[in-house]
Every structure is written in C-alpha cells, then in structure tokens.
Amino acid sequence: MSRSVDKDGFPAYVSAWEARIGAFLEIRKPELLSAQGESSLGPGGASGPVKGLPFAVKDNIAVEGFGLTCGSKLLADFRATYTATAVKRLESAGAAVIGKTNMDEFGMGSSTDNSALKRTNNPWDTSRVAGGSSGGSAAAVAAGLVPFALGSDTGGSVRQPAAFCGVVGLKPTYGAVSRFGLVAYASSLESIGVLADSVGRARDVFRIIQGEDPLDQTTVAARVVHGTANQKAGGKKVLAVLDPASLAQAVSAAVRGARGLDAADGGAESAHRDAAEEANLINLLEEEVLAGFSKAVEGYKALGYEVREVSIPSLAYSVPVYYTIATAEASANLARFDGIRYGKRPEWAENPEDLIDKTRAMGFGSEVKLRILLGTFVLRSGFQDRYYLRAQRLRKHITGEFLSLFTGPEAPSALLMPVFPTRAFGRGDRGPALSSFAQKAADIFTCPANLAGLPAIAFPASVEGGLPVGVQLLGAPFTEELLCDIAAEYEADHPIPHPEGYQSFWR
Amino acid sequence: MYQSFIGLEIHIHLLTDTKVFCSCKAAFGSEPNTHVCPVCLGHPGVLPALNRAALDMGALVAQALHCQIPDRTWFERKQYFYPDMPKNYQISQFASPLGQQGYMDILFKGQKKRVCIKECHLEEDAGKMIHAGNVTLLDYNRAGTALLEIVTEPDLETGAEAEAFIQQLRRLVRYLGVCDGNMEEGSLRSDANVSVNLKGAGLGRKVEIKNLNSSRFVRLALDYEIERQKEILESGGVVKQETRLWNENRDQTESMRSKEDSHDYRFFPEPDLPVLEITEAYRRETQSRLMELPLERLERFVRDYGLPLEQADYICEERALADYFEEAVQAIKGLERVDAARRVALWLAADVKRVMNRDGVAPESINRWSFSPQRLAQIVELLGRGAISGKIAKQALELSVAEDRDPQDIVQERGWQLIQDPEVIGRYVQEVLQKEAGSFQEAISALENGNQKRYETLTVYLVGKVLAESQGRCDAPLVKAQIEKQIGEAKPCVC
C-alpha cells in the first residue's frame, strides 16, 4: 500500500520545484533520487509503511554524512558525525534521507527567512514565506518533493509552517520522541516532529520514531510521569474549542495590566505601549484564518462532535513565559558554538577568548544574538526571581490548566485551536511583512503545547484566498493516536489541498 | 586572640569505567583526545545520559559522610566560557545536591574532631588546556569524567588540621573504592577558603585559594594565608575578598581575581536530565554497600586488640592492609586473640613492612601478595608457641616470600623447630662447657663469691654460645636452665 509509484520524471520534478521554493540546503544527486526506494537508498529486508520512501530532514537534526548547518553561517561547513535516533529508526524501517531542509537559524523564527544560508518560498505563492522554523521541511512536503519530513517544534516550528504550506504537522508529547541528534534550541520545550502529506503518514512516521531511547533520558522520564495513554477515538465525541476572540481579549487585558505596572518606567513606557499594541493587533485572527477555523468547527459538528467552548485564562501569559524560558535555555545551548572544536572561525585570534568572541560575533545572525542576550539577561543572578523563576511558575500553572482540562469522565478528547493568526505572510522591501516582534507575539496559539509538553497536530482546515489555513488539535500527554484519529476524520471529508503543479509520487 | 576558619572544597574523581554522561572510557594518561565522542566534545545535537555508577558512588560517599540524600535531586547548568569546557557550561548540581548536611570525624593529634559537611554533589570534569609556546592545545580525554565535589563547613582551624582532613577523607574514599585518591594526578583536588577574625567575632572576610596539588600545599598555603590575614588585621587593614593562587615555587599565595571579577554562573536546571527520585529502597541499598569506615576500624583495633594508635593508624591506612591484618589474626588458633593481634601488628609494622618496601609491594595491593595472611599467621603462631626462635621466624619469612611456600613447611623440612629434648640440649651444653672451660670456671667462682652481675653476664654468654652452636634451634630457656644447673652443681676448682 505504501509502495512507491512510478518515479519517472521525479528528478526533473524536484529540480523544477526546488528552483522555485529552495526548500533544501543539501540534496542527493538526481541520479540517486531516481534510484531511491527499494534499491540503493533503503536497507533491504525491512517492510512497513515507510519502506522505500524518501524523506527530508530539517538541518538541525544530525544525519551522518550530511551537513548540520542549523541555517547558520557558523555551521555552514559542519558535517554531522553521527545520526539522530529518530532518523536511525526511519532508516531501519526502510526510508531514506534525500536531503536536509532550510530553517530559521537554530530554529529561531517563524518564516525561515532567518536562515543565513538560503531563502525558502511558499509553494502556494513563492512571494510568501513557508513559515518556520521548519519551513524547508513543510515546503518540500507541500510541493510533493518528499512524502514526509522531520522538523522540530520548540514553540510551533512544525505546526506553523505546516499551516502555512497546507500539510500535516505533528508535534509529539515532550519525551515521546528522542531528541538525541536534534541541535538544541530550548531543550525543555522542543520535540522532533513530523511534516507529512496525510494524517495517516504522519501517524506511520510517529509510530516509528517514538519510544524510549537510552541516549535521551527525558524519553524515559516522560513515560514514568504520564504513562502511555494513546487511546483511540470512540465513545463520546467531545471537542473543546478555544474561542480565539476571548483569548485575544485576555491577552489585551494582560498587556494593559503589565503596562499599568510599568508606568513608572518613564522613557521605556512609550516603546512598551507600542509593543503592546502590536501584540494586541496580531492576536486578532486574520479574517481568512477565522473563516478556516469556523469551517473546522462546523466540520466537527457535522461529524457528530459535541463542541464545547472553553477558556484557559493563563494562556494570556504563554508568549512571555515561552520567550523567557526558551531564550534562557538557548543562551546555554548555543554557548558551545565557540569555534574551538568545530564551526567557522576567524583567520586569526589573539587568544582563545578572542577566538570565541570573533567566532560568535561573525557566526550568529541578529535574531540569534537577540535571543542569547535575552536569555543571559533573564538568568542573571539576583534577577531570576523576576524573570526565569517567575516564568517557570507560570509554566507550571499553564500546564496544570491544560491537564485539568483533559482530566475527568466528561473531559473532551482534544482541544481545537487556531495555529497562527495569519496565513503565510509575504515579504516587504525590508524583510517579512510581519515584524520580528509580531511574529513572536503570534506564537500564542502554538507555544502553549510546548510549555505544557502536550501533543498537537496541525492540519489544513480549508483554503482561503488561495492560501491554506491550518488548525490544530491538542490532547493529553501521549494521545497522539487519538489526535490522529480525530484529525483523520476531518481529513476524510476535507482532503489535504495541494498547490498548483503538485504531483504525487507516493501513495 | 585571632581565630581562623577554614573550609575545603574537595573534588574527587569517581572510579567509574565510563564518563558521567557518555560511554567514553574514563581513563587517564592516554594519547590526547582518544577517549572522546560527540557527547563529551559537545557536538551539536547530543544529550547527556547519566551514568548510574556515578550516582551510586556519589550516594555511597554521601552516606559515608552521614549526609541526607534528598527525595528529589537534579542537575543544573553552571555557565561560563572556557576553552577546555566543550559546552561552555558544566553540568553540576546547585539547588539539590546529592548529599546534604553531613559530617566526618577525623583524628587530629590523637583527638577526635567533627567536621561538618555542607554538601556533596555530582558534576562533570573539564578537559585540559596546554599552552605550548604560541599555541594552545586541548585534550578532552578528561572532559566529562565523573567528579564528586565535597564541601565542608568552615570548621577547620589550621593548615595541619586541613591536611589531616584531606588525608583522612582520601583514606575514606579509597576504602569505599570510589576514588584512587591520587592528588598528583588530580584524582583528588582541593580548594580551600579561609577567613581570620578576632576571637568571638565570627567569620571574617573569605579568601579562596586554588592550585593546591597536594595535602602538604594545602597546609602550607593555609598557614601562610592565615599569617598574611593576621598581619593585615593587625595593622588595621581590611582583608580583600578574593581568589588567590598558591605559588609552590615561592611558597606564597598570590592574588588571582577579586570578587568583582567573579563569574555570574547563571545556574538553571539542566533540562536534558530528568529529576532523580530517590527512594527509601535506594537509600537502604546504598547503606548496605557501606562497610566499616577507616576511623571506626582504627578505633576498634585500638579498643579490641589493644594496638598502639600509631600501629593501628598504619594498618588502617589501606583497607587491604587492615583486611590482611584481621585475616592473619583470625587464622591464628593457638594464641589469645589480643596476643595474636599485637604480634601480627608488630610484624606488619616492622619485618613485613621492610620486606614489602624492599620488594615493592604496596600496602593497597597486599591482598595480591603471595605472602598471604595465613602465612604470616603461621610464623606468628610458631613463634608464639615457642616452636621456633625469633631468628628462625625472620628467616622463615624471607624464605616463604622467596620460595612462595608456607612457612610451616619450610620450618618442618629444614628441621628448624626448637630443640627441647633435654638430652639433645645436654649434649650441646656439655660441648660448649668443655670448649669454654675458662668462662665456665669463672662463672662458678662468681656464683661462689656472690658476684651476681658477673655470674649473669657469663651465663648469658654461655647460653648464646649454645644457641649459636645449634644454629638458634635450641630452646633458650631450657638451655639457660641446664647451664645454671651445671654451674650450681659444680665444685669450684681448688687447684
């Protein structure tokens, strides 16, 4: 059933698309592409749903023999010395890596335009971004260059590009999939995730890559804490829906509160106010996104689901909490890039300290530097209470609210939410149409799943104005199977849309 | 009128086969960068995986130091940039150390002193940076090896006391088998902090001292530093809070960095390692792996065997030696236990020690020596029963070591047992008295004339001659009795 279909013309198809979208940072030679499948790429013997399938891997996941640039100049020439556990498992199941995909540098961004190495375009409209940070993986799947790809989701980096490109994006429970081989941005938040051309494919891939790994001890711990639920859909069909308007209101109130508190800051106040206004604005869903979301709600009602509106008040704080924790962890995770053992380094340096300074000054892009600075700031001794520890307390609270939502005999199976307030945005003369700050504020729908460690699956709800609109389902820990069941029900009525020129090479 | 307060921070290298967060071999002295992998080199994408053996060893030390092991313990990242630290943060413990609030008793100048242990925690070691002319070389073999840092309260007062603490802690961790205690190779490293203040005024301003590569340097540096601080206070000055380095070439401490330059380590919990839940069962299991600790053993040897402190101290320095001692004592059947123990201790501290030094047998490897505790027991027992003489006993030791055979077989085979047959002894005595007729006669006269001193001298002389004639085999007391009898019964010469 998963057997590859006729692959004649595949290399030409890939070249043509790739010239338009630039999804890959590195790709196997066309002759290998045509031969992929049963012969040279996949190991013999294995059988199963991914046998013979090519797949792409985000360039922050290690595959021995390939580069591991993370979209950064600093690692532009770095070759991976080992293979990530998730990739190994797929290779053992008979799938073969055909290339490494573009991304925002170290996963920091929502457009893939923060890649220092390449620009990636959205297959639906090449003037628009593919989303990010797993934009290359999403674009490659959307254009039909691969049936699935691996990405990573730290605050929405699988689901948001999936929504922008009209594919399925699965972010597993924290600890369900080994992170060994994933270059860390924010270790406590991120998972390796799947971008796929169907819900069933995402599920197939997830089943292969999930599971304990002695090389990632958080995979073991997660199962101890949560058990492995993964029940199937059935019985009472209840879906919780987070009303986007009320969430926007809550955010607005939180922003006003913060503004009141900081009124004494004087000069900083007006900058703060401007930022708050911007955050407020972005949290209001774009009309088309709202339309897509409503269609999803109606679609589920039509499928016999009882739709229950819920509110999760603490979500108003999720973005500041997320960026406090993510940048704190990033400041430590990225410290290893010092040019001493690997990576691009200056021709000349006075001493080891100078070497480190110069390497980092020239190797990192400005978004990365910004987040390292932020993370260093929030972890300073004497200030942890105000920033980092406070964020951790709020995180616990947010997690608690989610878990209680999914607990009890009357609990809904999943929570339906928008993915991002806009569809794929375009580029202005001076970069993305959405400012770097607004992009962060817009993570409000995706980052909660990372803060709470919950599984979530994004899938296309509809196509509005020529661009796909995605929605997502969040569930209790280790309910990926259930989420896939519910998403697949919708998919059966609303098949995954494809951009013009899309051709399917795989069943 | 001044009082000094010394605290120690001691790092011990745990004797795990592999590094603390990866499966590289934890070995020293190899070709540079041969025990490295993506994990300990901090390559992008790798994760630490805690080595269970490191946890177990750390917990064992924590319990030996009477520390509380908390229900939940976790790791933090300690952040600072340094070229020998691959991730530019060290995985360490900050808020929930593995061992908390314990103590260790030490013996100092014959007195027992309790030193409080603030905490002990697990962490990873860094690599080594070697400056060679214009270049800096890096060796990461040591990077990621398991360390346990033991932090004392400022309970020590003098350099000598600190030195004693380190030596006795070294003995403890060697007993536990978790560290080889080699300070020269850096398997046991100590930093010290010291403050001086007027008596009763509490702690003074703390100075940290680094680069202390031996327990002797710890003593010298602390004594130097206490004097330096006293002089500053004496002249009305204020001691600067700073980190100083011990300069072993100049026998002094030198300023390294002041408090203002100290790092902000920006600790935060290590997200890549799960929190460890310590169960009661785990604590019990660890407790069951504890053996009698060196100080307890030393005290028992003094109390139960009546050993002198110095001998007990020597024997207890190495667990193998103390085990050897007890095995030998156990193997001796024909003597009172205390008598046997004293004799064994004496042999160990004297003749056996001499042979060991000569043959290069280290006390810690005495358990692998061919001269087993059972063999020593045979010698002690033969001697104790009076079956061989002291001289024969020493010869038996030498031969047993040289020929790798049981002393009792050697004694048997060579007919080295003491001669106790009165007839045989009588023949030796007769022979000697004839040869030494002059001395014999003089002894008779001395006895007659009541010259006791002269009489005794001559008697000892004659006994010695008999023993020499029999190559030490005649039983000395029996010989003496026969000679005295002969002298007493003889008529003085009237000619």
Interface residues (C-beta under 8 A of the other chain):
Chain A: N60 I61 A62 L68 C70 L75 F78 A80 T81 Y82 A84 R179 F180 G181 L182 V183 A184 S187 S188 P214 L215 D216 Q217 T218 V220 A221 A328 E329 S331 A332 A335 R336 F337 D338 I340 R341 Y342 N351 P352 E353 I356 T376 L379 R380 S381 Q384 Y388
Chain B: P38 L41 G42 H43 P44 G45 V46 L47 P48 A49 L50 R77 Q79 F81 P83 P86 K87 N88 Y89 M129 T136 L138 D264 Y265 R266 F267 F268 P271 D272 L273 P274 V275
